[in-house]
């Protein structure tokens, strides 16, 4: 999971509309390797985006998330972004219960 705090560049003074967030998230979810995506708008031009995507390393996940968010915000008509904060949250390993092999 990659968490990004971003600032929209330009003349954005009001919070981003839900319709714009929905358009951005729809494109993210259609992107190969994205398992889930969520975004919330803060006051003004700040956005927070959580992306769960496949990547072999944390650095690659960060790079991919930054590029995807930048592309999707432009697609949604929100313009360019400045990334203020990025955090990679490692995936927790799945713990499986021991199999009962008695027959």
C-alpha positions as CSV (number, residue, x, y, z in Angstrom):
1,X,0.0,0.0,0.0
2,X,1.3,3.4,-0.9
3,X,-0.1,6.5,0.8
4,X,0.4,9.9,-0.9
5,X,-0.4,13.4,0.2
6,X,-0.6,15.7,-2.8
7,X,-1.3,19.3,-3.6
8,X,-3.0,20.3,-6.8
9,X,-1.1,23.0,-8.6
10,X,-2.7,26.1,-10.2
11,X,-5.8,27.9,-9.2
12,X,-7.5,25.3,-7.1
13,X,-8.9,27.1,-4.0
14,X,-11.9,25.0,-3.2
15,X,-12.0,21.3,-2.2
16,X,-12.1,18.8,-5.1
17,X,-15.6,17.7,-6.0
18,X,-16.6,14.0,-5.5
19,X,-17.3,13.6,-9.2
20,X,-13.6,14.5,-10.0
21,X,-12.4,12.1,-7.4
22,X,-14.6,9.4,-8.8
23,X,-13.3,9.9,-12.3
24,X,-9.7,9.7,-11.0
25,X,-10.4,6.5,-9.0
26,X,-12.2,4.8,-11.8
27,X,-9.2,5.1,-14.1
28,X,-6.9,3.9,-11.3
29,X,-9.0,0.8,-10.7
30,X,-8.9,0.0,-14.5
31,X,-5.1,0.1,-14.4
32,X,-3.3,-3.3,-14.4
33,X,-1.8,-4.2,-11.0
34,X,-4.0,-1.9,-8.9
35,X,-5.9,-3.9,-6.3
36,X,-7.6,-1.0,-4.6
37,X,-7.6,2.8,-4.6
38,X,-9.1,5.4,-2.3
39,X,-8.9,9.2,-2.2
40,X,-10.2,12.0,0.0
41,X,-10.2,15.7,-0.5
42,X,-9.0,18.0,2.2
43,X,-9.8,21.7,2.4
44,X,-8.4,23.6,-0.5
45,X,-6.4,21.7,-3.1
46,X,-5.0,18.9,-0.9
47,X,-5.7,15.3,-1.7
48,X,-4.8,12.0,0.1
49,X,-4.6,8.9,-2.0
50,X,-4.1,5.3,-0.9
51,X,-3.1,2.8,-3.6
52,X,-2.7,-1.0,-3.1
53,X,-0.7,-2.1,-6.1
54,X,1.6,-4.9,-7.1
55,X,5.3,-4.1,-7.1
56,X,8.3,-6.2,-6.2
57,X,10.0,-3.5,-4.1
58,X,8.9,-0.4,-2.1
59,X,10.8,2.0,-4.3
60,X,9.1,0.7,-7.4
61,X,5.7,0.9,-5.7
62,X,6.4,4.6,-4.8
63,X,7.5,5.5,-8.3
64,X,4.5,3.7,-9.9
65,X,2.0,5.3,-7.4
66,X,3.4,8.8,-8.1
67,X,3.2,8.4,-11.8
68,X,-0.3,6.9,-11.7
69,X,-1.7,9.6,-9.4
70,X,-0.1,12.4,-11.6
71,X,-1.6,10.9,-14.8
72,X,-5.1,10.2,-13.2
73,X,-5.4,13.7,-11.8
74,X,-4.7,15.2,-15.2
75,X,-7.2,12.8,-16.7
76,X,-9.9,13.9,-14.2
77,X,-9.2,17.5,-15.2
78,X,-7.5,18.5,-11.9
79,X,-4.2,19.4,-13.5
80,X,-0.7,18.9,-12.3
81,X,0.2,17.9,-8.8
82,X,3.0,18.3,-6.3
83,X,3.6,15.2,-4.1
84,X,4.0,16.4,-0.5
85,X,4.2,13.1,1.3
86,X,4.7,9.4,0.3
87,X,4.6,6.4,2.6
88,X,4.9,2.8,1.7
89,X,3.1,0.4,4.0
90,X,4.5,-3.1,3.7
91,X,2.0,-5.9,3.0
92,X,1.5,-8.2,5.9
93,X,2.2,-11.8,5.1
94,X,-0.9,-14.0,5.1
95,X,-0.8,-16.4,8.0
96,X,-2.4,-19.7,7.1
97,X,-3.8,-22.1,9.7
98,X,-1.9,-25.5,9.7
99,X,-3.6,-28.1,7.6
100,X,-5.3,-31.0,9.3
101,X,-3.8,-34.0,7.6
102,X,-5.5,-36.7,9.7
103,X,-7.9,-38.8,7.7
